[in-house]
Amino acid sequence: MSDAQLRKWAETWARAGMELEAIKRRELQAMSDEDAKEAARDVLSMNLPDDLPPLPGSGLVDQQRWFARIRARK
């Protein structure tokens, strides 16, 4: 691909990305509480791959570490 083609491709996807974000925002705003609950249930009830390695902990320590980093940045 030439530089001009790459530039055009990038510009096209930049515009498409903005439009896709706008569509996503409109769809989320139009969701009812029941729609949102159903979407959350769908995500949280997904089956995990059988070969997924076990986590060494619950993740709470890592979560607190992330919160501390965010708080330190503010």
CORBEL-V109609 format. One record per residue. N is the residue number from 0. RES is the residue in one small letter. PHI is phi in degrees with one decimal (999 if undefined). OMEGA is omega as a letter, one per 30 degrees, with the letter a starting at -180 (NA if undefined). D_LAST is the distance of its C-alpha to the last C-alpha in Angstrom with 2 decimals. Layout:
n | res | phi | omega | d_last
N | RES | PHI | OMEGA | D_LAST
N | RES | PHI | OMEGA | D_LAST
//
This chain:
n | res | phi | omega | d_last
0 | m | 999 | l | 43.03
1 | s | -78.4 | l | 43.10
2 | d | -59.7 | a | 40.11
3 | a | -64.8 | l | 40.94
4 | q | -67.1 | l | 41.08
5 | l | -63.0 | l | 37.77
6 | r | -62.7 | l | 36.16
7 | k | -64.1 | l | 37.80
8 | w | -59.8 | a | 36.73
9 | a | -64.3 | l | 33.06
10 | e | -64.6 | l | 33.27
11 | t | -62.1 | a | 35.03
12 | w | -71.1 | l | 32.39
13 | a | -64.8 | l | 29.59
14 | r | -65.6 | l | 31.50
15 | a | -62.3 | l | 32.32
16 | g | -61.0 | l | 28.71
17 | m | -64.1 | a | 27.75
18 | e | -67.8 | l | 30.77
19 | l | -63.5 | l | 30.13
20 | e | -62.7 | l | 26.58
21 | a | -64.1 | l | 28.23
22 | i | -63.5 | l | 30.87
23 | k | -59.4 | l | 28.45
24 | r | -60.8 | l | 26.50
25 | r | -63.1 | a | 29.89
26 | e | -65.4 | l | 31.09
27 | l | -66.3 | l | 28.08
28 | q | -66.5 | a | 28.41
29 | a | -82.1 | a | 32.12
30 | m | -67.3 | l | 31.75
31 | s | -82.1 | l | 33.11
32 | d | -59.2 | a | 31.61
33 | e | -66.6 | l | 34.49
34 | d | -60.7 | a | 33.79
35 | a | -65.0 | l | 30.17
36 | k | -62.8 | l | 31.45
37 | e | -65.0 | l | 34.09
38 | a | -63.4 | l | 31.72
39 | a | -64.6 | l | 29.49
40 | r | -61.2 | l | 32.72
41 | d | -60.5 | a | 33.88
42 | v | -67.2 | a | 30.80
43 | l | -75.6 | a | 30.71
44 | s | -104.6 | l | 34.46
45 | m | -65.0 | l | 34.75
46 | n | -74.3 | l | 36.88
47 | l | -93.2 | l | 35.38
48 | p | -59.7 | a | 37.45
49 | d | -65.0 | a | 39.93
50 | d | -92.8 | l | 39.09
51 | l | -69.8 | a | 35.37
52 | p | -67.7 | a | 34.75
53 | p | -67.8 | l | 33.70
54 | l | -78.6 | a | 30.17
55 | p | -73.0 | a | 30.06
56 | g | -152.9 | a | 28.04
57 | s | -83.3 | a | 26.65
58 | g | 95.3 | a | 23.25
59 | l | -65.9 | l | 21.48
60 | v | -64.9 | l | 20.50
61 | d | -62.5 | l | 19.05
62 | q | -60.8 | l | 17.18
63 | q | -64.5 | l | 15.65
64 | r | -62.3 | l | 14.78
65 | w | -63.8 | l | 12.94
66 | f | -60.7 | l | 11.04
67 | a | -63.6 | l | 10.19
68 | r | -63.3 | a | 9.05
69 | i | -63.8 | a | 6.76
70 | r | -62.1 | a | 5.44
71 | a | -67.2 | a | 5.54
72 | r | -75.0 | a | 3.79
73 | k | -82.4 | NA | 0.00
//
